Amino acid sequence: MVLWKPTERQAVTSIWAKIDAEGHGQDTLERLLIVYPWTRRYFDTFGDMSSSEAIHQNPKVRAHGKKVLSAIGECINRMDDIKGYLAPLSILHSDTLHVDPENFHLLGNCLIIAIAASFGEAFTPDVEAAFHKLMAVISAGLSRQYH
């Protein structure tokens, strides 16, 4: 179990309360697919992702980004048992989708950049540290089945 300081919980929950799952989710997934183009191989059913513009206009990217951020929101609601909550998703990503677990870390970084860009000065170094901790726990939870 991860020990969360009250200030870390507050930092994460206060910012997350202002997150637009659809908008920030799309931004996060777009960043992942554009900055790390090899990750597109996991989304071959999404259709055209041949350019930044195609990715931006792709409704499946937007929908999946929302789905991912909704799952992260559930992790925040279960901060004391993130790994338990993510166990079924770990099995799915490992056994069915065969996602390289390093991509969870990359996605976390893309989310942190998207949030920082959106919240500006409110995304202080302390808030950033709390989100890095959160995403490390989520990445570890999703990678659990791989071990």
DSSP file with accessible surface (Angstrom, degrees, kcal/mol):
  #  RESIDUE AA STRUCTURE BP1 BP2  ACC     N-H-->O    O-->H-N    N-H-->O    O-->H-N    TCO  KAPPA ALPHA  PHI   PSI    X-CA   Y-CA   Z-CA
    1    1 A M              0   0  177      0, 0.0     2,-0.4     0, 0.0    79,-0.1   0.000 360.0 360.0 360.0 140.6    0.0    0.0    0.0
    2    2 A V        -     0   0   37     77,-0.3     2,-0.6    78,-0.1    80,-0.1  -0.692 360.0-134.1 -87.8 136.9    1.2    3.5   -0.8
    3    3 A L        -     0   0  136     -2,-0.4     2,-0.5     0, 0.0    77,-0.0  -0.837  21.0-161.9 -93.6 122.2    1.3    6.0    1.9
    4    4 A W        -     0   0   21     -2,-0.6   126,-0.0     4,-0.0    76,-0.0  -0.910  12.4-136.4-106.6 127.9   -0.2    9.3    0.9
    5    5 A K    >>  -     0   0  131     -2,-0.5     4,-2.3     1,-0.1     3,-0.6  -0.498  26.6-116.5 -72.1 148.8    0.5   12.5    2.8
    6    6 A P  H 3> S+     0   0  109      0, 0.0     4,-2.5     0, 0.0     5,-0.2   0.876 117.4  55.0 -54.6 -36.7   -2.6   14.7    3.3
    7    7 A T  H 3> S+     0   0  104      2,-0.2     4,-2.2     1,-0.2     5,-0.1   0.857 107.2  49.8 -67.8 -33.3   -1.0   17.4    1.2
    8    8 A E  H <> S+     0   0   32     -3,-0.6     4,-2.5     2,-0.2     5,-0.2   0.926 111.1  48.4 -69.1 -45.4   -0.5   14.9   -1.7
    9    9 A R  H  X S+     0   0   77     -4,-2.3     4,-2.9     1,-0.2     5,-0.3   0.924 113.7  47.8 -57.6 -46.2   -4.1   13.8   -1.5
   10   10 A Q  H  X S+     0   0  121     -4,-2.5     4,-2.5    -5,-0.2     5,-0.3   0.907 110.5  51.2 -63.5 -42.5   -5.3   17.4   -1.5
   11   11 A A  H  X S+     0   0   14     -4,-2.2     4,-1.6     2,-0.2     5,-0.2   0.935 115.6  41.4 -60.8 -46.4   -3.1   18.4   -4.4
   12   12 A V  H  X S+     0   0    0     -4,-2.5     4,-2.8     1,-0.2    -2,-0.2   0.952 117.9  44.6 -68.2 -50.2   -4.3   15.5   -6.5
   13   13 A T  H  X S+     0   0   59     -4,-2.9     4,-1.8    -5,-0.2    -2,-0.2   0.868 111.0  53.2 -68.1 -34.2   -8.0   15.7   -5.7
   14   14 A S  H  < S+     0   0   40     -4,-2.5     4,-0.3    -5,-0.3    -1,-0.2   0.916 115.9  38.9 -69.4 -39.9   -8.2   19.5   -5.9
   15   15 A I  H >< S+     0   0    5     -4,-1.6     3,-1.9    -5,-0.3     4,-0.3   0.925 113.7  55.2 -71.5 -43.7   -6.7   19.6   -9.4
   16   16 A W  H >< S+     0   0   36     -4,-2.8     3,-1.8     1,-0.3    -2,-0.2   0.839  96.2  65.9 -62.2 -30.3   -8.6   16.4  -10.5
   17   17 A A  T 3< S+     0   0   89     -4,-1.8    -1,-0.3     1,-0.3    -2,-0.2   0.753 104.6  46.4 -61.6 -20.7  -11.9   18.0   -9.6
   18   18 A K  T <  S+     0   0  136     -3,-1.9    -1,-0.3    -4,-0.3     2,-0.2   0.353  87.4 117.9-102.4   3.2  -11.3   20.5  -12.4
   19   19 A I    <   -     0   0   25     -3,-1.8     2,-0.8    -4,-0.3     3,-0.1  -0.512  57.2-145.8 -76.1 138.0  -10.3   18.0  -15.0
   20   20 A D     >> -     0   0   85     -2,-0.2     4,-3.0     1,-0.2     5,-0.7  -0.900  11.8-158.5 -99.1 103.0  -12.4   17.6  -18.2
   21   21 A A  H  >5S+     0   0   27     -2,-0.8     4,-1.3     1,-0.2    48,-0.2   0.883  88.5  44.2 -55.1 -40.5  -12.0   13.9  -18.8
   22   22 A E  H  >5S+     0   0   76      3,-0.2     4,-2.3     2,-0.2    -1,-0.2   0.964 120.6  37.2 -71.0 -50.5  -12.9   14.3  -22.5
   23   23 A G  H  >5S+     0   0   23      2,-0.2     4,-2.3     1,-0.2    -2,-0.2   0.955 123.6  39.8 -69.0 -50.4  -10.8   17.3  -23.3
   24   24 A H  H  X5S+     0   0   21     -4,-3.0     4,-2.6     2,-0.2    -1,-0.2   0.851 114.9  55.5 -68.8 -31.9   -7.8   16.5  -21.1
   25   25 A G  H  X<S+     0   0    0     -4,-1.3     4,-2.6    -5,-0.7     5,-0.2   0.924 108.7  46.4 -64.5 -43.7   -8.1   12.8  -22.1
   26   26 A Q  H  X S+     0   0   15     -4,-2.3     4,-3.0     2,-0.2     5,-0.2   0.941 113.0  49.7 -62.8 -45.9   -7.9   13.7  -25.8
   27   27 A D  H  X S+     0   0   44     -4,-2.3     4,-2.4     1,-0.2    -2,-0.2   0.926 112.6  48.2 -58.6 -44.3   -4.9   16.0  -25.2
   28   28 A T  H  X S+     0   0    2     -4,-2.6     4,-2.2     2,-0.2    -2,-0.2   0.945 114.9  43.0 -63.0 -49.8   -3.1   13.3  -23.2
   29   29 A L  H  X S+     0   0    5     -4,-2.6     4,-2.7     1,-0.2     5,-0.2   0.897 112.2  54.2 -68.2 -37.3   -3.7   10.5  -25.8
   30   30 A E  H  X S+     0   0   24     -4,-3.0     4,-2.3    -5,-0.2     5,-0.3   0.936 108.6  49.7 -58.3 -46.8   -2.8   12.9  -28.7
   31   31 A R  H  X>S+     0   0   76     -4,-2.4     4,-2.7    -5,-0.2     5,-0.5   0.922 111.2  49.5 -58.5 -44.8    0.5   13.7  -27.0
   32   32 A L  H  X5S+     0   0   10     -4,-2.2     4,-2.0     1,-0.2     7,-0.3   0.946 114.4  43.7 -59.2 -48.9    1.2   10.0  -26.5
   33   33 A L  H  <5S+     0   0    0     -4,-2.7     7,-0.2     2,-0.2    -1,-0.2   0.788 121.0  39.5 -71.2 -28.8    0.4    9.1  -30.1
   34   34 A I  H  <5S+     0   0   56     -4,-2.3    -2,-0.2    -5,-0.2    -3,-0.2   0.903 120.9  39.9 -86.8 -46.8    2.3   12.1  -31.7
   35   35 A V  H  <5S+     0   0   85     -4,-2.7    -3,-0.2    -5,-0.3    -2,-0.2   0.871 129.4  31.5 -72.6 -35.6    5.3   12.2  -29.4
   36   36 A Y  S ><<S+     0   0   54     -4,-2.0     3,-2.4    -5,-0.5    -1,-0.3  -0.692  73.1 176.5-121.2  75.0    5.7    8.4  -29.3
   37   37 A P  G >  S+     0   0   61      0, 0.0     3,-1.8     0, 0.0     4,-0.2   0.740  71.2  71.1 -60.3 -22.3    4.4    7.3  -32.7
   38   38 A W  G >  S+     0   0  131      1,-0.3     3,-1.2     2,-0.2     4,-0.2   0.737  84.6  71.1 -66.3 -17.3    5.3    3.6  -32.0
   39   39 A T  G X  S+     0   0    1     -3,-2.4     3,-1.7    -7,-0.3    -1,-0.3   0.705  77.3  80.1 -71.7 -13.9    2.4    3.6  -29.5
   40   40 A R  G X  S+     0   0   64     -3,-1.8     3,-2.3     1,-0.3    -1,-0.2   0.772  74.0  76.3 -62.2 -24.0    0.0    3.8  -32.5
   41   41 A R  G X  S+     0   0  147     -3,-1.2     3,-0.7     1,-0.3    -1,-0.3   0.756  88.5  58.2 -62.0 -22.7    0.4    0.1  -33.0
   42   42 A Y  G <  S+     0   0   57     -3,-1.7    -1,-0.3     1,-0.2    -2,-0.2   0.544 106.3  49.6 -81.6  -6.3   -1.9   -0.6  -30.1
   43   43 A F  G X   +     0   0   28     -3,-2.3     3,-2.2    -4,-0.2    -1,-0.2  -0.176  63.5 136.8-124.2  39.1   -4.7    1.4  -31.6
   44   44 A D  G X  S+     0   0  131     -3,-0.7     3,-0.6     1,-0.3    -1,-0.1   0.696  70.5  60.3 -66.0 -16.0   -4.8   -0.1  -35.1
   45   45 A T  G 3  S+     0   0   98      1,-0.2    -1,-0.3    -3,-0.1    -2,-0.1   0.467  83.9  83.0 -87.4   0.5   -8.6   -0.2  -35.0
   46   46 A F  G <  S-     0   0   26     -3,-2.2    14,-0.3     1,-0.3     2,-0.2   0.523  88.5-140.0 -82.2  -7.2   -8.8    3.6  -34.6
   47   47 A G    <   +     0   0   55     -3,-0.6     2,-0.3    -4,-0.2    -1,-0.3  -0.563  63.4  23.3  85.8-146.8   -8.5    4.3  -38.3
   48   48 A D        +     0   0  100     -2,-0.2    10,-0.1     1,-0.1     3,-0.0  -0.371  54.5 147.0 -66.7 118.3   -6.4    7.1  -39.8
   49   49 A M        +     0   0   17     -2,-0.3    -1,-0.1    -5,-0.0     6,-0.1  -0.173  29.0 125.0-136.8  40.4   -3.6    8.3  -37.4
   50   50 A S  S    S+     0   0   90      2,-0.0     2,-0.3     4,-0.0     3,-0.1   0.593  74.3  18.2 -80.0 -13.1   -1.2    9.2  -40.1
   51   51 A S  S  > S-     0   0   52      1,-0.1     4,-2.4    -3,-0.0     5,-0.2  -0.960  82.4-101.5-150.0 167.6   -0.6   12.8  -39.0
   52   52 A S  H  > S+     0   0   64     -2,-0.3     4,-2.6     1,-0.2     5,-0.2   0.901 122.9  50.4 -58.5 -41.8   -1.1   15.1  -36.0
   53   53 A E  H  > S+     0   0  104      2,-0.2     4,-2.1     1,-0.2    -1,-0.2   0.911 109.0  50.6 -65.4 -42.0   -4.2   16.5  -37.6
   54   54 A A  H  > S+     0   0   12      2,-0.2     4,-0.7     1,-0.2    -1,-0.2   0.908 112.1  47.8 -62.7 -40.7   -5.7   13.1  -38.3
   55   55 A I  H >< S+     0   0    0     -4,-2.4     3,-0.9     1,-0.2    -2,-0.2   0.934 110.8  51.5 -64.2 -43.9   -5.1   12.1  -34.7
   56   56 A H  H 3< S+     0   0   91     -4,-2.6    -2,-0.2     1,-0.2    -1,-0.2   0.869 113.9  43.7 -61.9 -36.9   -6.6   15.3  -33.4
   57   57 A Q  H 3< S+     0   0  130     -4,-2.1    -1,-0.2    -5,-0.2    -2,-0.2   0.522  86.4 112.0 -87.2  -4.3   -9.8   14.8  -35.5
   58   58 A N    XX  -     0   0   13     -3,-0.9     4,-1.7    -4,-0.7     3,-0.6  -0.566  53.6-159.5 -78.3 115.8  -10.1   11.1  -34.7
   59   59 A P  H 3> S+     0   0  101      0, 0.0     4,-2.5     0, 0.0     5,-0.2   0.798  91.0  59.5 -66.2 -25.6  -13.2   10.5  -32.5
   60   60 A K  H 3> S+     0   0  106    -14,-0.3     4,-2.5     2,-0.2     5,-0.2   0.849 102.8  52.4 -71.5 -31.7  -11.9    7.2  -31.3
   61   61 A V  H <> S+     0   0    0     -3,-0.6     4,-2.6     2,-0.2     5,-0.2   0.941 111.2  47.0 -65.4 -45.8   -8.8    9.0  -29.8
   62   62 A R  H  X S+     0   0   84     -4,-1.7     4,-2.1     1,-0.2    -2,-0.2   0.938 114.1  47.1 -61.4 -45.6  -11.1   11.4  -28.0
   63   63 A A  H  X S+     0   0   61     -4,-2.5     4,-2.1     1,-0.2    -1,-0.2   0.909 114.3  46.0 -65.7 -41.3  -13.3    8.6  -26.7
   64   64 A H  H  X S+     0   0   49     -4,-2.5     4,-2.8     2,-0.2    -1,-0.2   0.890 109.3  55.1 -71.8 -36.0  -10.4    6.5  -25.5
   65   65 A G  H  X S+     0   0    1     -4,-2.6     4,-2.5     1,-0.2     5,-0.2   0.922 109.1  48.3 -59.5 -41.9   -8.7    9.5  -23.9
   66   66 A K  H  X S+     0   0   97     -4,-2.1     4,-2.4    -5,-0.2    -2,-0.2   0.917 110.8  51.3 -63.7 -41.6  -11.9   10.0  -21.9
   67   67 A K  H  X S+     0   0  145     -4,-2.1     4,-2.0     2,-0.2    -2,-0.2   0.917 110.5  48.6 -62.2 -42.9  -12.0    6.4  -21.0
   68   68 A V  H  X S+     0   0   28     -4,-2.8     4,-2.3     1,-0.2    -2,-0.2   0.940 113.1  46.4 -64.0 -47.0   -8.4    6.5  -19.7
   69   69 A L  H  X S+     0   0    2     -4,-2.5     4,-2.6   -48,-0.2    -1,-0.2   0.859 109.0  55.6 -68.9 -30.1   -9.0    9.6  -17.7
   70   70 A S  H  X S+     0   0   57     -4,-2.4     4,-1.9    -5,-0.2    -1,-0.2   0.915 108.3  48.7 -64.5 -40.1  -12.2    8.2  -16.2
   71   71 A A  H  X S+     0   0   23     -4,-2.0     4,-1.9     2,-0.2    -2,-0.2   0.902 110.4  50.6 -66.0 -39.3  -10.2    5.1  -15.1
   72   72 A I  H  X S+     0   0    9     -4,-2.3     4,-2.2     1,-0.2    -2,-0.2   0.912 107.3  54.7 -64.7 -38.9   -7.5    7.4  -13.5
   73   73 A G  H  X S+     0   0    8     -4,-2.6     4,-2.0     1,-0.2    -1,-0.2   0.902 106.4  51.1 -59.8 -39.0  -10.4    9.3  -11.8
   74   74 A E  H  X S+     0   0   74     -4,-1.9     4,-0.8     1,-0.2    -1,-0.2   0.868 106.8  54.4 -66.0 -36.4  -11.5    6.0  -10.3
   75   75 A C  H >< S+     0   0    1     -4,-1.9     3,-0.7     2,-0.2     6,-0.3   0.909 106.7  51.3 -61.0 -40.6   -7.9    5.4   -9.1
   76   76 A I  H >< S+     0   0   11     -4,-2.2     3,-1.1     1,-0.3    -2,-0.2   0.892 107.0  53.2 -65.4 -36.2   -8.0    8.7   -7.4
   77   77 A N  H 3< S+     0   0  119     -4,-2.0    -1,-0.3     1,-0.3    -2,-0.2   0.699 117.6  38.9 -68.6 -18.4  -11.3    7.7   -5.7
   78   78 A R  T X< S+     0   0  105     -4,-0.8     3,-2.8    -3,-0.7    -1,-0.3  -0.262  70.9 148.5-123.9  44.2   -9.5    4.5   -4.5
   79   79 A M  T <  S+     0   0    8     -3,-1.1     3,-0.5     1,-0.3   -77,-0.3   0.726  71.9  56.1 -57.9 -21.9   -6.1    6.0   -3.7
   80   80 A D  T 3  S+     0   0   84      1,-0.2    -1,-0.3    -3,-0.1    -4,-0.1   0.517 120.7  27.2 -88.3  -5.5   -5.6    3.4   -0.9
   81   81 A D  S <> S+     0   0   99     -3,-2.8     4,-2.3    -6,-0.3    -1,-0.2  -0.177  70.5 138.7-147.7  49.3   -6.1    0.5   -3.2
   82   82 A I  H  > S+     0   0    4     -3,-0.5     4,-2.5     1,-0.2     5,-0.2   0.931  76.6  51.3 -62.3 -44.9   -5.1    1.6   -6.7
   83   83 A K  H  > S+     0   0   88      1,-0.2     4,-0.7     2,-0.2    -1,-0.2   0.901 110.1  49.5 -62.9 -38.6   -3.3   -1.7   -7.5
   84   84 A G  H >4 S+     0   0   29      1,-0.2     3,-0.8     2,-0.2    -1,-0.2   0.929 111.8  48.3 -64.3 -44.2   -6.3   -3.7   -6.5
   85   85 A Y  H 3< S+     0   0   65     -4,-2.3     4,-0.3     1,-0.2    -2,-0.2   0.883 113.7  47.6 -62.2 -37.5   -8.6   -1.6   -8.6
   86   86 A L  H 3X S+     0   0    3     -4,-2.5     4,-2.6     1,-0.2    -1,-0.2   0.525  81.6  99.4 -85.1  -4.0   -6.3   -1.9  -11.6
   87   87 A A  H <X S+     0   0   37     -3,-0.8     4,-2.1    -4,-0.7    -1,-0.2   0.909  85.0  45.4 -52.7 -47.9   -5.8   -5.7  -11.4
   88   88 A P  H  > S+     0   0   89      0, 0.0     4,-2.3     0, 0.0    -1,-0.2   0.905 114.0  49.6 -64.2 -36.6   -8.4   -6.5  -14.1
   89   89 A L  H  > S+     0   0   50     -4,-0.3     4,-2.7     2,-0.2     5,-0.2   0.848 107.6  55.1 -69.6 -32.1   -6.9   -3.8  -16.4
   90   90 A S  H  X S+     0   0    1     -4,-2.6     4,-2.2     2,-0.2     5,-0.3   0.930 108.9  47.3 -64.4 -43.7   -3.4   -5.1  -15.8
   91   91 A I  H  X>S+     0   0   77     -4,-2.1     4,-2.8    -5,-0.2     5,-0.8   0.937 113.1  49.3 -62.8 -45.8   -4.5   -8.5  -17.0
   92   92 A L  I  X>S+     0   0   69     -4,-2.3     5,-2.7     1,-0.2     4,-1.4   0.946 114.2  43.8 -58.3 -50.1   -6.3   -7.0  -20.0
   93   93 A H  I  <5S+     0   0   37     -4,-2.7     6,-2.7     3,-0.2    -1,-0.2   0.830 122.9  38.1 -69.5 -29.3   -3.3   -4.9  -21.0
   94   94 A S  I  <5S+     0   0   17     -4,-2.2     4,-0.2    -5,-0.2    -2,-0.2   0.959 126.7  27.5 -83.0 -58.1   -0.8   -7.8  -20.4
   95   95 A D  I  <5S+     0   0   81     -4,-2.8    -3,-0.2    -5,-0.3    -2,-0.1   0.807 133.8  23.8 -83.1 -31.8   -2.5  -10.9  -21.6
   96   96 A T  I  <<S+     0   0   92     -4,-1.4    -3,-0.2    -5,-0.8    -4,-0.1   0.870 131.9  29.9-101.0 -49.8   -4.9   -9.6  -24.3
   97   97 A L  S   <S-     0   0   83     -5,-2.7    -4,-0.2    -6,-0.2    -3,-0.2   0.676  84.7-146.2 -89.4 -20.6   -3.5   -6.3  -25.6
   98   98 A H        +     0   0  132     -6,-0.4     2,-0.4    -4,-0.2    -4,-0.2   0.881  28.7 178.9  55.9  45.6    0.2   -7.1  -25.0
   99   99 A V        -     0   0   14     -6,-2.7    -1,-0.2     1,-0.1    -2,-0.1  -0.623  35.1-116.1 -79.7 131.7    1.0   -3.5  -24.2
  100  100 A D    >   -     0   0   73     -2,-0.4     3,-2.1     1,-0.2     4,-0.3  -0.539  23.7-136.2 -63.6 123.0    4.6   -2.7  -23.4
  101  101 A P  T >> S+     0   0   37      0, 0.0     3,-1.4     0, 0.0     4,-0.8   0.738  97.9  73.5 -62.6 -18.9    4.4   -1.6  -19.7
  102  102 A E  H 3> S+     0   0   99      1,-0.3     4,-1.8     2,-0.2     3,-0.4   0.824  85.4  68.6 -61.4 -25.5    6.8    1.3  -20.4
  103  103 A N  H <> S+     0   0    9     -3,-2.1     4,-2.6     1,-0.2    -1,-0.3   0.783  88.9  61.9 -66.9 -24.5    3.9    2.9  -22.3
  104  104 A F  H <> S+     0   0   16     -3,-1.4     4,-2.1    -4,-0.3    -1,-0.2   0.909 105.0  47.7 -66.1 -39.2    2.1    3.4  -19.0
  105  105 A H  H  X S+     0   0   87     -4,-0.8     4,-2.2    -3,-0.4    -2,-0.2   0.919 111.4  50.2 -65.1 -43.4    4.9    5.6  -17.8
  106  106 A L  H  X S+     0   0   17     -4,-1.8     4,-2.3     1,-0.2    -2,-0.2   0.916 109.7  50.7 -62.1 -42.7    4.9    7.6  -21.1
  107  107 A L  H  X S+     0   0   26     -4,-2.6     4,-2.5     1,-0.2    -1,-0.2   0.915 108.1  53.3 -61.7 -42.0    1.1    8.1  -20.8
  108  108 A G  H  X S+     0   0    1     -4,-2.1     4,-2.5     1,-0.2    -1,-0.2   0.910 108.5  49.3 -59.4 -42.9    1.6    9.4  -17.3
  109  109 A N  H  X S+     0   0   42     -4,-2.2     4,-2.3     1,-0.2    -1,-0.2   0.903 110.0  51.3 -63.4 -40.0    4.1   11.9  -18.4
  110  110 A C  H  X S+     0   0    4     -4,-2.3     4,-2.4     2,-0.2    -2,-0.2   0.899 110.0  50.1 -64.2 -39.2    1.8   13.1  -21.2
  111  111 A L  H  X S+     0   0    0     -4,-2.5     4,-2.8     2,-0.2     5,-0.2   0.936 109.2  50.8 -63.9 -44.3   -1.0   13.5  -18.7
  112  112 A I  H  X S+     0   0    7     -4,-2.5     4,-2.7     1,-0.2    -2,-0.2   0.916 111.4  48.4 -62.3 -39.8    1.2   15.6  -16.4
  113  113 A I  H  X S+     0   0   88     -4,-2.3     4,-2.7     2,-0.2    -1,-0.2   0.929 111.3  50.1 -65.1 -43.2    2.2   17.8  -19.3
  114  114 A A  H  X S+     0   0    0     -4,-2.4     4,-1.7     2,-0.2    -2,-0.2   0.918 113.3  45.8 -62.1 -42.4   -1.4   18.2  -20.4
  115  115 A I  H  X S+     0   0    0     -4,-2.8     4,-2.8     2,-0.2     5,-0.3   0.933 112.6  50.4 -66.6 -44.6   -2.4   19.2  -16.9
  116  116 A A  H  X S+     0   0   35     -4,-2.7     4,-1.8    -5,-0.2     7,-0.2   0.916 110.4  50.0 -60.1 -42.2    0.5   21.6  -16.4
  117  117 A A  H  < S+     0   0   69     -4,-2.7    -1,-0.2     1,-0.2    -2,-0.2   0.864 115.7  43.7 -64.4 -34.0   -0.3   23.3  -19.7
  118  118 A S  H  < S+     0   0   67     -4,-1.7    -2,-0.2    -5,-0.2    -1,-0.2   0.863 120.9  35.9 -79.5 -37.6   -3.9   23.7  -18.7
  119  119 A F  H >< S-     0   0   37     -4,-2.8     3,-2.0     1,-0.2     4,-0.3   0.538  80.5-179.2-101.3  -8.9   -3.5   24.8  -15.1
  120  120 A G  G >< S+     0   0   44     -4,-1.8     3,-1.9    -5,-0.3    -1,-0.2  -0.136  70.7   8.7  53.2-126.2   -0.4   26.9  -15.4
  121  121 A E  G 3  S+     0   0  191      1,-0.3    -1,-0.3     3,-0.0    -2,-0.1   0.729 122.5  67.1 -64.6 -21.3    0.8   28.5  -12.1
  122  122 A A  G <  S+     0   0   54     -3,-2.0     2,-1.6     1,-0.2    -1,-0.3   0.745  85.0  76.4 -70.0 -20.4   -1.7   26.4  -10.1
  123  123 A F  S <  S+     0   0   17     -3,-1.9    -1,-0.2    -4,-0.3    -3,-0.1  -0.583  76.9 178.8 -90.8  74.6    0.3   23.3  -11.1
  124  124 A T     >  -     0   0   55     -2,-1.6     4,-3.0     1,-0.1     5,-0.2  -0.177  45.8 -98.9 -72.0 168.0    3.1   24.0   -8.6
  125  125 A P  H  > S+     0   0  103      0, 0.0     4,-2.6     0, 0.0     5,-0.2   0.875 125.9  53.0 -57.2 -35.1    6.1   21.8   -8.1
  126  126 A D  H  > S+     0   0  134      2,-0.2     4,-2.0     1,-0.2     5,-0.1   0.905 110.2  46.5 -67.3 -40.3    4.4   20.2   -5.1
  127  127 A V  H  > S+     0   0   16      2,-0.2     4,-2.3     1,-0.2     5,-0.2   0.931 112.2  51.4 -65.5 -43.9    1.3   19.4   -7.1
  128  128 A E  H  X S+     0   0   80     -4,-3.0     4,-2.6     1,-0.2    -2,-0.2   0.924 108.0  51.9 -59.2 -44.1    3.5   18.0   -9.9
  129  129 A A  H  X S+     0   0   58     -4,-2.6     4,-2.2     1,-0.2    -1,-0.2   0.910 108.8  50.8 -60.3 -41.2    5.3   15.8   -7.4
  130  130 A A  H  X S+     0   0    2     -4,-2.0     4,-2.5     1,-0.2    -1,-0.2   0.903 111.2  48.2 -64.3 -39.1    2.0   14.4   -6.2
  131  131 A F  H  X S+     0   0    0     -4,-2.3     4,-2.8     2,-0.2    -2,-0.2   0.871 108.8  53.0 -71.2 -35.0    0.9   13.6   -9.7
  132  132 A H  H  X S+     0   0   72     -4,-2.6     4,-2.1     2,-0.2    -1,-0.2   0.918 110.6  48.2 -63.2 -40.9    4.2   11.9  -10.5
  133  133 A K  H  X S+     0   0   62     -4,-2.2     4,-2.3    -5,-0.2    -2,-0.2   0.941 112.1  49.5 -62.8 -46.9    3.7    9.8   -7.5
  134  134 A L  H  X S+     0   0    0     -4,-2.5     4,-2.6     1,-0.2    -2,-0.2   0.938 112.4  46.5 -57.0 -48.7    0.1    9.0   -8.5
  135  135 A M  H  X S+     0   0   14     -4,-2.8     4,-2.8     1,-0.2    -1,-0.2   0.844 109.5  54.7 -69.3 -29.9    1.1    8.1  -12.1
  136  136 A A  H  X S+     0   0   58     -4,-2.1     4,-2.4    -5,-0.2    -1,-0.2   0.915 110.4  46.5 -66.5 -40.2    4.0    5.9  -10.8
  137  137 A V  H  X S+     0   0   16     -4,-2.3     4,-2.5     2,-0.2    -2,-0.2   0.922 113.9  48.0 -67.0 -42.3    1.5    4.0   -8.6
  138  138 A I  H  X S+     0   0    8     -4,-2.6     4,-2.7     2,-0.2     5,-0.2   0.935 111.9  49.8 -63.6 -45.1   -0.9    3.7  -11.5
  139  139 A S  H  X S+     0   0   20     -4,-2.8     4,-1.8     1,-0.2    -2,-0.2   0.921 111.7  48.4 -59.9 -43.6    1.9    2.5  -13.8
  140  140 A A  H  X S+     0   0   37     -4,-2.4     4,-0.7     2,-0.2    -1,-0.2   0.903 111.2  51.1 -64.2 -40.1    3.0   -0.1  -11.3
  141  141 A G  H >< S+     0   0    0     -4,-2.5     3,-0.6     1,-0.2     4,-0.3   0.906 111.9  45.6 -63.4 -42.4   -0.6   -1.3  -10.9
  142  142 A L  H 3< S+     0   0   20     -4,-2.7     3,-0.4     1,-0.2    -1,-0.2   0.792 114.5  49.5 -71.4 -25.5   -1.1   -1.7  -14.6
  143  143 A S  H >< S+     0   0   13     -4,-1.8     3,-1.5    -5,-0.2     4,-0.5   0.526  83.1  96.8 -88.6  -6.1    2.3   -3.4  -14.9
  144  144 A R  G X< S+     0   0  133     -4,-0.7     3,-1.2    -3,-0.6    -1,-0.2   0.839  78.4  54.9 -55.5 -40.7    1.6   -5.8  -12.0
  145  145 A Q  G 3  S+     0   0   79     -3,-0.4    -1,-0.3    -4,-0.3    -2,-0.1   0.750  97.2  66.9 -67.3 -21.3    0.5   -8.7  -14.2
  146  146 A Y  G <         0   0   67     -3,-1.5    -1,-0.2    -4,-0.1    -2,-0.2   0.663 360.0 360.0 -75.0 -17.6    3.7   -8.6  -16.2
  147  147 A H    <         0   0  186     -3,-1.2    -3,-0.0    -4,-0.5     0, 0.0  -0.515 360.0 360.0 -87.6 360.0    5.8   -9.7  -13.2
